[in-house]
């Protein structure tokens, strides 16, 4: 049986969650805004035969994952889905919950992050299979983020699907798969606690000596409803 599932995202702020950084890291956020075009799921951890479950057309819908974490709803058949793909704009905004001592993360200022650009060789594969190349920094590009239980580690290229179980170079890890039984489903949990950092520090988003605030890592999992 198919079930209408609302795609809510829960942003967790865990005070005891620590990243492998020193001061000016370990920050949380009070706001996290993405512009989403599509969402798809797959019964394969390799993200094959994607099933689109949410489609906003050519106009991305901006959602604050903290203040109003509702992306919409879609029909999902019973089954287990170890892969989730979010097609979105590559520029998003967030607001730190605390000031960094270096001064680049500020509670009263929205920070903007362009995650796919020419300066990092950014390319992506969309849900329909189209390959795209991202533009110069500050250009809004349509990309896809592949979130899968097949991916191991956090250093892979999240803009492409994993090619094998235990892939360390493609996708981003999904801790637990979405399971829909017709009577229960899952909520996607997005956790950046401890992952916001000041790029003045070496190790923050691969930087050191930078002058911006960044998100160093986002973790994904599903919890049963």
Secondary structure, DSSP 8 states (H G I E B T S, - for coil): -EEEEEEEEEE---TT---S--TT-SB-EEEEEEEEEEEEEESSTT--S-EEEEE-TTS-EEEETTTS-EEEEEEEESEEE-EEEEEEESEEEEEESS--TTSSS-TTS-EEEE-S-GGGT-EEE-TTS-EEE--STT---EEEEEEETTB-SS-SBTTS--SSTTBSSBSEEBSS-EEE-SS--EEEEEE-TT-EEETTSTTGGG-SS--SEEE---EEEEEE-
